[in-house]
């Protein structure tokens, strides 16, 4: 029998060293919220391909749509020979995005491309150079994405110089002692000393900071951004690449706040495991860019569009938005019960918006000092016991949960039991 070790040796000989790995096994197959390795070992997936499997691995409806599309065409390049599935996907997303304005959409291959093109649209529309982003934000690994993102090691270290005219503001975060007033003062200082608002093209933000540690935006903060953008003609861009497609119990996380951004970047779970991303938003902003100004060879590939349309069908037919709310509440209650357990003082905070759940691991609750080493031990122990976890946050001390919304309650509870036991073992 071929072992994980056999594949790891081949991988290390053939694959670039720059690729990092969370798991110590090689996947052979996956179904819904479970993964099996090449040795036949079973794992519960609380990672979902970093948030790409909201409808579960190999969802029957998605697989059938991909197979049907294979019998028609696999690629023509939409800019050369358009096809219906791209158009239908745009129509459906335009109808689903909240906001009392005319919408349009366009598609790419990866989330980072959506961010890049949102920058292009905002700069073209406004004729302005500057961009504003936030501490602990993450927007991809391209050069513009690195410039907009906050995490230095390992995403940015050694890759300078980054794009200029990017200004980083503090993201309000009660647990870490950052108030909305702190953010407002920072904006006042920026506008007074470094960049006036009439030079700002766009503000980029995540409704829930994914890579940054699941820090959740507040309604007051988002209202402040919306009002500021309206006052100064700034394009407000929501990066919903991780938060979208039902992850928070709404199709778009911004529905929780009742505030409409001008442009919304989507990706990850929209493709059901296939690579597709996009921008959906105000037609009057998007259409300022002339024909040929945006695009890409594989953007909105027919197979990926077919998968995305099936994902939207599944979310509705299987009631996965409500399932996300219910499952998120179940997970949140269990995590909060863990945090109250005697001896579990390492859980400094529990955070959730819908089924976007996290615990922050600290040395002690008084100092709130992050403990990345303990967090890594918890994830390692959980993996040995059959649970796939990933970490987040600047100090990698946040365990974030991205359970497929289609997972059974029993499977989720089994995974949470493994997590609790891993925390217990890691602290002894």
N, C-alpha and C positions, 0 to 999 in steps of 0.2 A: 504493500500500500504506500502511495506517495504521502509524505507527511508535510505538515506546516514548515518544518525545518528545511525540507528539500526545496520548497518554493522560496523560502526566505533567502537561502543561499543563492539561488538563481536570480532573485530580485536584486540582491545587493551587488551582484556582478554585472547586471544589465541596466538597472534603473538609476537615474541620477541621484546622487547623495542628497540633493536639496529637497527631495520629497520626504516629508516626515510622516510617521504612522502612529495612530492611536491604538491599534489592535496588534496583538501578537500572533494572530492567525491569518490564514488566507481563505477568503470566502469562496464557497462552492455554489451555493444556491440560497435563495431567500424567498420567503412567502409571508405576506402581510407584515407582522411585526417580529418575525423570527429569521435568523440567519444560521446556516450550517456551514462549518468549515470543511476543508478537504479531508479531514479525518472523521467526519461525521458528528462532531460535537455541535450541540445546539446552543444558540445565544438569543437572549431577548434584546431587541434593538430599541434602546432609548435614545438613539442618535438620528435614525432616519436619514442616513446619508447626508448628515448635517442639514437636516430640515428639508430634504427633497422628496420625502415619501409620506406626505400627509395622508394620502389615500391608501398607503400600504405598499409594500413591495409586490410587484407583479399583480396588481389589481386586475381582475378578470375583464372588466369593461375596458380598461386602458390597453391591456394586451390585445384584446380583440380589435380595437380601433387601429392599433399599430399594424397588426397583421392584414387588415383590410386595406390600409393605405399602401402596404408593400405590393399589393396586386395592381395598384394604379400607377403610382410614380414615387420615387424616393427623393429626387432632387432635380430642380430646373433652374434655381435662383429666381426668387420672386421678382427681382428687378428686370430680369430678362424675359421670363415667361410666367406671369402671375397664375395663381391657382386659387380655387374656391376656399379651401380650409383656412388660409391666411385671412381672407376677407371675413369669413364667418366668425373666426376667433376675435377679430377686431370689433365686429358688430356686437358680439356678446359681452365683451369686456367693457365696451363703451356704455352699454345698457346697464351693466352691473355696478360700475363705479359711481359712488354717491357724488352729488354736486349738481347744482342748478345751472349748468352750462353745457354747451355742445362739446362732445368729446371725440377724440381720435386716438388711434393706437398705432404702434409700429413695433416690430419684433427683431430680436437679436439672438445670440446663442448662449451667452453667459451673463450673469448678473452684473459683472464689472462693465460689460459693454453697455448695459442699460444706463448705468451711472455716467459713463463717458459721454453718451449721447444726450443725456439730460443736461450735462454741462454745455454741450454744443448748442442745444436748443435755447437754453437760458441766455447764453452769451450772444447768440445771434439775435434773439428777440429783443433784448435790452440794449445791446451795443455796449455793454459794460464788461469789465474784466474780472472783478473780484468775486470770490466765493466764500461763504461762511459755513463752517461745520462745527462739531462739538467734541469736547473731551470724551474719550472712550468710544467714539464712533468708529464704525468700520464700513467701508464702501468698496472693497475689492483690492486686488493685487496689481492692477495696471499702474502706470506711473501717476496718472491722475487719481486713481483709487488710493494709492499709497499716500499721496499728498493730502487727500481728504480724510484719511484714516489716522487714528491716534496711536496705534500700537507700534512701537519701534522694533522690539525684538520678538520674533525673528523677521517680521514682515518687511521692515524698512531698513534695518541696519546694513550698511555697506552699499546701499543702492542710490545714494545721493548723487546729484542734486535732484530735488523734487520740483514740481511746477510751482510757480510763484503766485502771488495774489490770492492766497488761501489763508483765512483767518479762523482760528479755533477759539470758540467760546465755551465757558463752563456749562455742562449739562446739569440742570437741577437734579439733585440726588440727596434726599433726606438722610439716608443711612450713612453716606460719606460726608455729610456736613456741608452740602452745597445747596443754597436756597435759590429761589427764583429771583430774589433781590440781588444776589451775587451775580446772576446771569445778566440782569438788567443793567447793573453797574458796569459790567464788562462791555456790554454793547455801547453804553454811553461813552466809555473811554475809547473804544475802537473808533466810533464815529467822530469823536472830538480830536483824536490824536493821530490816527493812522489811515483810516479809510472812510470817507463820508458815504452815507447811504446811497447817494445818487451814482456811486461807482460800483455798487454791489449787484451782480447779476442774479445770484441765487443763494438760498439757504438750504442746506441739505441736513436732514435729520432722520433718525429711526424712531418710530413710535415706541418700540422696545429695543434697546441696544442689545444686539445679539452677541457678537464677539466681545463686546464691552462689558458683559456681565449681567444681562437681563435687567438693566435699569429702565424703569417704566416712566415714560413721559406723563406729566400731569395735564389735565384740561386747562389749567391756568397758563401753563407754559406754552401750550400749543395755541391758545387764544392770543397770547402775547405775540407769538411769531406771526400768526395770520394777520393781526392788526398792523404790525410793523411792515409786513410785506405789502399790504394794501396801501398803506400810507406812502411808501417810498417806491412803489412799482417794482418790487423785488419778487422773483419767481420762487415760490415755496415748493420744495421737492421732498416728498416722503419716500424714503428708501424702505419699501415693503417687501424686499426680496426674501427675507426670512420670516417676517411677521404675517405675510399675506397668505391667501388661499386656505383660509380656515384655521390657521395655527392658533389664533386667539379666540376662536369661536365665532368670528365674523369673517366674511370673505376678505375684507381689508381691515386691518387693525384700527385704522382711523375712524371706522364706524363707531367705535367705543366712545369717541370724543366729540362726534358731531361737527367736525371741522374738515373742510375740503382743501387739500393741497392743490396746487396748480398742475403739478406733474407727479405721477406715482410710478416708481420703478418696481417691476415685478420680476420674479424668477423662481429658482429652486423648485418648489412643489407644483408649480403650474404645469410642468412637463411630466409629472408622474414618473420621473426617473430619466427622462430624455432631456437633452440640453436645449432650453429655450428661455429667453427673458424678454422683457419688453418695457415700453413706456405707454401709459394711458393717461390722458389728461386733457387740458383745455385745448380745443381745436384752434382757437385764435392765437395761442402761443405756439403750438407745434407747427402750424401751417405757415408761420413766418419764414421758416427755412425753405428755400426753393428746391424743386426737384433735383435729385442727385446729391444734395447736401448731406443726406443721411443714408445709411444702408449697410450692406455687408453680404458676402457671398452666401453664407449659410443661415442668415437671419430668418427666422420663421420657417425653417425647413418643414416640408410636408409631413414627415413622420412625427415631428415634434408638435406641429399644430394639431394633428389628429389626436395625439396623446393629450394635449392641453384641453381640447374640446371634451374628450372623455372624462378628464379630471373634473371639469365643471359639472358634467352630467352626474358623476359619482357623488360629488359633494351634495348635490340636491337630492338625488334619488335615495341615497343611504342616510340622509339626515345628519351628515358629518359636522355641520356647523353647531347644531345643538349638542351633538356627541362631544365636540371639542369643549364646549362649556361645561358639560357634565363631568367629563373625564378630568378636565383641569381642576374642577372643584374637588373631586375625589383625591387627586394627587396633592393638591395644596393642603387639604385637611390632614393627610397622612404625614406630609413633611412638617407641618406645624406641630403635630403630635410628637414627631421625632425630636423636634427642637425643644419641646418641654420635658423630654425624658431626662431623668437624673443621669448626670455624667456626660450628656451630649452638649456641653457648653461650647463645643467647637462650631455649632451652627449659629452663626451670628445673625442671619437674616433669611427669611423665606419670601420669595417674590413670585408673583403670577399675574398674568393677564390671559384669561382663557386657559388654553392648554399649552402655554408658554411658561414653564415652571423652572425654578432654580432655588438652590440653597447656597449661601455664601459661607465659606469655611474660614474661621478666624482662630487666632491663638487663644483669645479670651474675649468675652462679650463687652467688657469694660473698655479695653483699648481698641477693639475692633481691628486689630492688626491682622492683615491677611496671612493665611498659612497655605501657601501653594504646595509645599512638600506634603502636608497631610492630605490635601486634596488629591494629589497624584497617587498617594498610597490607597486612598479610598477607591479611586477609579481602577487601579491595578487589581486590588482584591476583588472588586465587583466583576471585572473581566474574567478572572480565574474561576469565578463561580457562575459564569454564564450571563452576565449583563454588560452590554456595551454602553459606556458613558463617555461624554466629552466634557472638557472644562472650558472656562471662559474667564473674562476679566483681565485687567492689566497684570495682576499677580497670579493669574491662572488659579484662583482660589474659589471659583464659582463652578458648581456642577449644574449644567443646564440639561433639561430634559426635553427631548423632541420626539415623544412617543407618536407613532402613526395614529391618526384619529380613528382608524378602523380597528385598532387592537381591542381584544376582548377585555372586559373588566378583570377576569381572572388572571389573564396574562400580565396586565398592568400591576395588579396586586402582588403577583409573584415577583415581578421586577423590583417593586418597592421594598419587598421583604429582603431581597438580596442587597439592595442599597443600604437599608438600615443595618443589616448584619455587617456589611463592609465598613460602615462608619464605626460600629462597635469594635470590630477587630482592629481597625487602623489606630484607634485611640489606646489600645492596651499594649 
